[in-house]
Each structure stands twice: as structure tokens, then as C-alpha cells.
Amino acid sequence: MQLSKRVQAMQQSPVRKLVPFAEQAKKKGKKVYHLNIGQPDIKTPKEFMEAVRNYDSEVIAYSFSNGEPSLIKAISEYYKRFGITYNEDEILITNGGSEALIFAVVATCDAGEEILVPEPFYTNYNGFTTGVNVSINPITTTAENGFHLPSKEEILARVTPKTRAIMISNPGNPTGVVYSKEELEILAEVAKEKNLWIISDEVYREFTYDGLTCTSFGNIKGVEDRVIIVDSVSKRYSACGARIGSLCSKNKDFIKEVIKLCQSRLCVPTLEQLGAAALYKVEQKYLDDVNKEYMKRRDITFDVLSKINGVVCKKPTGAFYIIAKLPIDDAEKFALWMLQEFDDNGDTVMFSPVADFYATKGLGKDEVRIAYILEEKDLIRAMELLKKGLEAYIKVNK
Amino acid sequence: MQLSKRVQAMQQSPVRKLVPFAEQAKKKGKKVYHLNIGQPDIKTPKEFMEAVRNYDSEVIAYSFSNGEPSLIKAISEYYKRFGITYNEDEILITNGGSEALIFAVVATCDAGEEILVPEPFYTNYNGFTTGVNVSINPITTTAENGFHLPSKEEILARVTPKTRAIMISNPGNPTGVVYSKEELEILAEVAKEKNLWIISDEVYREFTYDGLTCTSFGNIKGVEDRVIIVDSVSKRYSACGARIGSLCSKNKDFIKEVIKLCQSRLCVPTLEQLGAAALYKVEQKYLDDVNKEYMKRRDITFDVLSKINGVVCKKPTGAFYIIAKLPIDDAEKFALWMLQEFDDNGDTVMFSPVADFYATKGLGKDEVRIAYILEEKDLIRAMELLKKGLEAYIKVNK
């Protein structure tokens, strides 16, 4: 039986493809520290389960296609903290940030068209585009430059007649970059000059360090009708398994068309929306405490990396990822070796090779992504394992 | 700002587009009986909320991309009741039957290809295909023939070089038809002769009446490698708001490719999957009782329709829908008139015009779909309103 070319062209998840080897390592009795996936260990605020447990209707009925009114209202209120106004008819609830991104791509691009994305990028952007015949046109950024954007001219030079949108993750997954207001304004100028949509994935908005704040595209003037903001409770409130995201836009035509996509899948789970509405009302202190915790972890991780000879890595300022360029040829081989050959007192560590986070073939082969999502003691041990493993690997491969 | 042609080509939900007029009617103080949407009033088994409430992890973490093992196991066990064997690696959990259908379409069809679907069909099939540049090639069925399939020759004549799959809903939404084993075998022959996939949407499997049972495509020999079965807890356990569906196939290549789609959206909500796993263990008596209740409602609805002069309607044997051909020109105008102009002691009734359930333009203009999802007393009153309204409408439009 023949399968579609588009599904065959889809990349296997680079974050998940080493999982079977980790399972094998565990079966052999090794302890594997996971720095490979963005599943935080932070507790979900208890308000989520309280709201879910309090559901007392006898029927688990459909919610509205655009979302539960209480959740939409809570998100509208949440944006006001950042000086951003999205009215309730400008917000749609989605199955995680994932569905929000898919809807944004389908509504703005036809088959054969393309989207500009700074690389390395969140690898699932590949799935969201390839599956619907849209391609990613990458804007290359580098470890040496802390993954900040190139000049306006370089970005303009990438635009083709088929380009329909710019899509960014800010703060960045997998780079940890937080784009400056000036960088966003340059993207806004490009979007205006070339008539592009701006799809701004801001799910890591709260995760910025060193006193920095993340400028939202909701704060950039003059592009209100072309900005689409994607959000999610997954990382913000450590509720990845709730799968509640949202899509905001001041462009009424966009909202009208996306509502058709929402209607065709009927609705997002009712209970999870009630839980998410409660999360958006959790006091600011929760977010502040989580932020402090991640900044501490960022410092632990960066401190180890910066002391290893030959590692290139600028201190990232957002999200909970660090990309490090290692003094080796092939990070995927190294990651596999760490699972299959290495251990230190029975322990090893898993991280993600970064090559598949680039659209340009050949880039990032010597880079790894570390998700600093373990608590202090485990993170220190995991980073020690990385350092020891790297030294041993270099020795073996001399 | 330009929106994609594909999203603009998507139909507005015909089930939901009259909703604003119903809201207006309610604001004017009318009571509206809803026979327009498939949201049952049946209680969800209490096991669902018990399982959800018992979740005691402190983090709402990602589930597996292919689904929670306990739910997959429960579904595998459930199929055994029907003599169908799907192993745990042949089952994937999805965001409702909706996502299962989208994944099946994306994985089997490329942009520009098409799927054979008996019309009238569940209108969201339009959204699932148009959004990903696949078109529906309809096999027309008629009220006079109880919406059964035409001959093998007629079906074969519809196949073009671009046809990749046959998609059916069995028991049928919106028709209430239950296809015979012989009809499925004819489809199987067509699929084998023309090398097509078979996407079998069996979410109404339990809803069959008059002692009839629904033959699953899982019971048809010789097409195991081309059959994809879509299921859902929405109607079966009156848990529409849980959004838990599934996709089964014995074709390992298909499963492998769809797992990429699953991975790109990470997972289905964790809590809802635990609730759904509990539902699949609910005793058979629940399903039997629900079945009896719907058969009673089917009889009430059909009894009224069959006594109205000029109505064409064969007694349907499955799901909870009836399509009736009315002695009027335009069912959408009639539905609107019922909301805007008609009332009987302040009451009116809402149903779905069926024209948009056909892909062939011009068909079904005089047909309505009635979802018999109200309890006895309300249903009797709703059907009385339909009868009175129809008589008044015919009088006014003479």
C-alpha cells in the first residue's frame, strides 16, 4: 500500500529517535539522566487539578469550538499584564501550541508556499509544515553569535515570491535566545515590506533571565493586522500533558477562517480548559519562583559548559535550553555512544543532537541541545557525566 | 492580508451556522428544542470522572505520542468482543475521531488526490480534506433507497487515477444507515481492484437497532493491510468533551508514518486518556441500556415523520440520526423560518438542513437531519413542533 509522499518526507523526531537506545541502556541497569526533552519536573499548580476535580456535570459535553469562555477571558486578562490587549473574540483555544501553529500555517499558506524560520528551530515546525505541503525557508543563526538574527538585508535576501510568513520562537527553543525589541522591529519591517504574516510562538515568554524581559510581538506597533501569537500552558505552568494552547490575532479575517478549522475538529477537551483557566489565575509569585529556579539551573549548566576546552556556547537568556558546539565531529554518534558505551558508576546522560534542528543540511552536526529541566542535584550530576563522557569520547576517538 | 485558498475554500459548519439565529430566538424568549447537533444528553459513566479525579501525580506531564498504554490495552481488549484482533502496536490514540480522520487522510493522500465517500456524509469530512488539499469524490446515495450503496459498477465508475481511498461512516452520520456485510465486501473488492485504502469511521458501532449488528471492516477478510479503523469514546460513552479517539491498522508502514504525525503534536491529554481507559472497562449493560434508549427515540422520531404527508424517509437502523425528505423546496429556509417566524406556545425546534452534507451541488435541498438526542418527553414535543411547523410553513408558502 502506498503512503503519501508528504508523510514519508516528514522527519522522525530527533528528540525522540534515541529513546529506544536509552531504554536499552536502562534495561542493562544504567541510570540515564534525561536532558533531552522539555518535560519539566516543576509541580503543576494545584489549582489545575482542583478545577478539574470540581467539574460536576453528569455529561462530559462538547465545549465551544473557539474555546471555553472562562479560559478565553482568563487569557485576555493575562495579556494585559504585558500591556497587550486581545479581546475575547480575538482569542481561540487550541490543542496545545502545536495545533495553534498548524492552524496558523494552514490558514496563511497554500500548498507549495513557504515560511521563513530562524534555524536552528523547534523540530516539530517540520511536521507542522511538511504535513500540509508548506516548506521552511531557514534564516541561519550561529552559536558564535548567540543565535541572534542576522541583518535586515540578509533576512530580506531570503524572501521569495512563495514566502507567506515569518515564524519565530521567542524565547527560542532550542537556542535559549531572547530576541531584542530591535530584532523584532527588523522582522516587522521585513513583514511589512514583503507583505508577510508574523507567527510568533511565545510559549516560553516567562522564562527570561538576568533581569531581561521578553518583548512580545503584541507590543510591536504597526503590524497588528499581520501578527499571530501562539501560546500554551505547557511550560508556563508545567502542564505539558494538558495540551492547552491558544492563538491570538487582531486580524478578523484570520480569526474567521481559523474558526472553520476549529469547528471541523469540534472542540478542545472541556476539563482541560477548565483546569487551564484556573492556571491563568495563579498568583504571579508562582511564575517568579519558577523563573528563579530555572535561572539557577541555567547557571549550573552554563558554568560546566564554559569550562570545557573547545566548547562554543554563549550564555542563553531565555527558555530552558542551551545549545553547545562540542569539539567533536558528530554529536549524534556521541549521544549514541553515551547511551551504549559510556557509564560512570552506572550512570549516563542523554541530550539531543542538534543537526535535525537545522533545515540546512550539514549544519549543527557538532552541536547538542541540553534541556536544563532537572533539579539542582541531578543537574549537577548530569552535567558532570556530560563532561566526563566528552573527555572519554575524545580520548577514544583520537 | 492574504489568507490561504484552502482555508477560504472550507465550508462553514452547516450544523453550526444557524446557531446565531437560535441564539436570537432564545433572546426573544423562545424555547428552542435542539435536534441539530449530535450532543447526547445521556450521562457519561461515572468511571470517567473517578479515574480523572484519582490522578495523583504532582506534574501534568506529557503522555506517550502513540497514547497511554492502559488506554491502548483497553481498546485492544474492547475489539476482541467483536472478534477483531488489534495488537497494542496497531493502535494509536488521537484527539477525538477528528484527528484520527485527519491523520488517515494526510498519510494516505497527497495534495491534489481524492477520496471516495458516500454522500450525504458527515460534513466535517470536508474540513479534514480541504484543509490538506484533498478532495472528496462522492458516491451518491438516496433517501428512497435508505442511503444504501449503489452497485459495484457504479462505485467502480467513480474511481479516477487520483483516488487513493474510500472513506465511510458505518453506522452512518447523517443517514443512520448500517451497511450490510455484502456492501462492505463490495467496497473491499473495489479497494483491492483499484488499490485503495479503506478508512472506516465506526464511532457509532454500538448504535444499531432491530437486532441488527454492525459489521466492522475489521471483520472483512482479505483487506487487512488496507483497512484503517477510526473510533472514539464521544458517542459510545457520551463523552464528546473528552476528545479521545483512536486509529487502528494492521499495516505497519501506515502506523510508522502516522507515529510521525503523532510525535509532531507530542501527545493527547493525559487525564482524558485515563478517563477513557476507564470507560472502555464499563460493563456491557451500560451500552445495552443506551442502545435501548436510542431505539425508543428512533421509533418516536420515525413514527411522527412517517405519518406526515409527502415525507420520504426509510426507517434508519443505526447511529442517532434520521434524514427526512420534506415536501418543501429549501430546507435551510425552512429551518431559518422555524427559528425566526414560528412558535407554538413559545416553543420551536432546530434541525440541520442537509444540502451541505452532499458534495454534489443541488442535492439534498429538501432534506433535514434530525439528531434524536433528547429524552422521550422533550423529543415528543420537538417532533410535534416539527410537524406543526412544517404544516404552517407549507400553508404560508402556498
Interface residues (C-beta under 8 A of the other chain):
Chain A: M1 Q2 L3 S4 K5 R6 V7 Q8 M10 Q11 Q12 S13 R16 Q39 P40 D41 I42 K43 T44 F48 M49 V52 R53 Y55 E58 V59 I60 A61 Y62 S63 S65 N95 G96 S98 E99 I102 V106 A107 T108 C109 D110 A111 E113 N124 N126 G127 F128 G131 V132 N133 R164 N195 W197 D225 R226 S238 A239 C240 G241 A242 R243 N251 D253 F254 E257 V258 K260 L261 Q263 S264 R265 L266 C267 V268 P269 T270 L271 E272 G275
Chain B: M1 Q2 L3 S4 K5 R6 V7 Q8 M10 Q11 Q12 S13 R16 I37 Q39 P40 D41 I42 K43 T44 F48 M49 V52 R53 Y55 E58 V59 I60 A61 Y62 S63 S65 N95 G96 S98 E99 I102 V106 A107 T108 C109 D110 A111 E113 N124 N126 G127 F128 G131 V132 N133 R164 N195 W197 D225 R226 S238 A239 C240 G241 A242 R243 N251 D253 F254 E257 V258 K260 L261 Q263 S264 R265 L266 C267 V268 P269 T270 L271 E272 G275
